[in-house]
Amino acid sequence: MPLLTRIRGPRDLDRLSPEQLDQLAEEIRTFLVDAVSKTGGHLGPNLGVVELTIALHRVFDSPKDKVLWDTGHQSYVHKLLTGRQDFSRLKMKGGLSGYPSQAESEHDVIENSHASTVLGWADGLAKANQILKRDDHVVAVIGDGALTGGMAWEALNNIADGDRPLVIVVNDNERSYAPTIGGLANHLATLRTTDGYERFLARGKDLLERTPVVGKPLYETLHGAKKGLKDFIAPQGMFEDLGLKYVGPIDGHDIEALESALARAKRFGGPVIVHCLTEKGRGYQPALQDEADRFHGIGPIHPDTGLPIKASGADWTSVFGDEMVQLGKEREDIVAITAAMLQPVGLKKFADAFPERIYDVGIAEQHGAVSAAGLATGGLHPVFAVYATFLNRAFDQVLMDVALHKCGVTFVLDRAGVTGTDGASHNGMWDMSILQVVPGLRLAAPRDADQVRAQLREAVQVEDAPTVVRFSKGAVGPAVPAVGRVGGMDVLREPGTDTPDVLLVSVGALAPMCLEIAGLLDQQGISTTVVDPRWVKPVDEAMAPLAERHRVVVTVEDNSRVGGVGSAIAQALRDAGVDVPLRDFGIPPRFLDHASRAEVMAEIGLTAPDIARQVTGLVSKLDGRFDRAAAEIEPARD
């Protein structure tokens, strides 16, 4: 009977021998490759933390002790060891989340899938333990990539200013998505490659453990030394200068060494950093051979080869990436910025073509935005490509540094709208709402690949204000041609009558769905004009007079209904004195559970049949109201 099937909770690990623990680690890796190859998910990060997770759950008593993960994509092994071993619907509706989930288990404390936040959580939980006089332990697992984020260092500054028990485990695999960069990465590399101390211990370990009575205690004493020998060999002073005790580097795949280090950190009684060296993708050769990101996130693959089960067509990201290369050839002032996501946001080709014009700032979106303002002020035009949901973190910098100073910076937002399987934190559903309040900012929502190219080019022509180009996740559909233009807006469908009923405003990638809605309305005898504003902020001046020629205006957007494009158009109509009813369709103001994009869209009613049905009802009410009003008015008497 496999050992993994006997694990129903962390305490089941206590009765396993060292040999069984090694066997369990191998079983977990086999399970992960088999399960995640079927569903897709974060494979490489979890293959790298198998032994570390086992050691954590043997030393600490979850859920009494709080084990926090940053980011949560490395929590699959944690799920397995806390009784969740049905991965058949991983990241699918009704299945396990790809991140920690409070709804799934009492062992999941925070649902963080945005990096660099865990140390702030840990600081707060440790303070709460102190105030409430609890003896619970707090353990924060953070990757070396997440340590490049400013929030992590703000938290470290506060954690060091106290004596509260808190164990910080640095999972150092030299990577976030891609290899970790920057000054911190160089310092960790120094610690990682200064292995004289660990080699000294490794040679002495066998000898000491064969020495009766005093061997093992002496080894642990040596391993825990903080000054003298270790300071001479491994310059870990950066952490200790902050007032944080430092243990490591530790082989993150040696369960016995990990348990020893974690147990000593647990006994210390104050904040301790345990620096663990792990290998992303460990035990799976296709992942280890993937230089791009070691299978950080994958779709369904053949488990033996690591190759995708089906080839994917052109996607929005690659269209943007190819156009960036063309722009780079044409304009020497174009530079690019990424926040530790060179490959996922499509900038790898640009980096290969123009290595001196690409800046990876690490997981530091705030710094990236301010640095972009500086680049623009210095005479360049930066293009900062980032997931839509991650731009939320840099809002203040977009507002007060880029927009206030009228800097020509282009933000390209990937994974905008409903993304689905990564759950609540990864849906890019807030950008068009929060950016509406930024003075001078211009926001484009391309409907197809041709418009991505065209609107990116229009965006980088703007030198006196921030511009934003946002697009969806996944495959890009066929081109949606315009049949005319009104002002700066593309007309996608003419109503076929001089007295049309509905002005349907289609935002971005929802154009095909909006054309389908118009077709369904036509079957009900409701004439519809479909327009794509292209630039949704500011509202085109032609919008109000066009709306005035229709009985009702309907907006459809892949963004929150609160403060989104529909709200902006409604305000523009009011300001212009156009009193036409408006109905806005979009994402409701709630966090959306993980499921496929289609399932999420159906759940929130953002489908062609749902919208067509509601618009038909709206027009019917208008007809009824007008008829009643006419009947109640008596004819004029002579």
Buried (B, 14 or more C-beta within 10 A) or exposed (E): EEBBEEBEBBEBBEEBEEEEBBBBBEBBBBBBBEBBBBBBBBBBBBBBBBBBBBBBBBBBEBBEBBBBBBBBBBBBBBBBBBBBBEBEBBBBBEBBBBBBBEEBBEBBBBBBBBBBBBBBBBBEBBBBBEEEEEEBBBBBBBBBBBBBBBBBBBBBEBBBEBEBBBBBBBBBBBBBBBBBBBEBBEBBBEBBEBBEBBEBBEEBBEEBEEEEEEBBEBBBEBBBEEEEEBBEBBEBEBBBEBBBBBBBBBBBBBBBBBBBBBBBBBEBEBBBBBBBBBBBBBBBEBBBEBEEBBBBBBEBBEBEEBEEEEEEEEBBBBBBBBBBBBBBEEEEBBBBBBBBBBBBBBBBBBBEBBEEBBBBBBBBBBBBBBBBBBBBBEEBBBBBBBBBBBBBBBBEBBBBBBBEEBBBBBBBBBBBBBBBBBBBBBBBBBBBBBBBEBEBBBBBBBBBBBBBBBBBBBBBEBBEBBBBBBBBBBEBBEEBEBEEEBBEBBBBBEBEEEEBBBBBBBBBBBBBBBBBBBBBBBEEEBBBBBBBBBBBBBBBEBBBEBBBBBBBBBBBBBBBBBBBBBBBBBEBBEEBEBEBBBBBBBBEEEEBBBBBBEBBBBBBBBBBEBBBBBBBEBBEEBEEEEEEEEEEEEEEEE
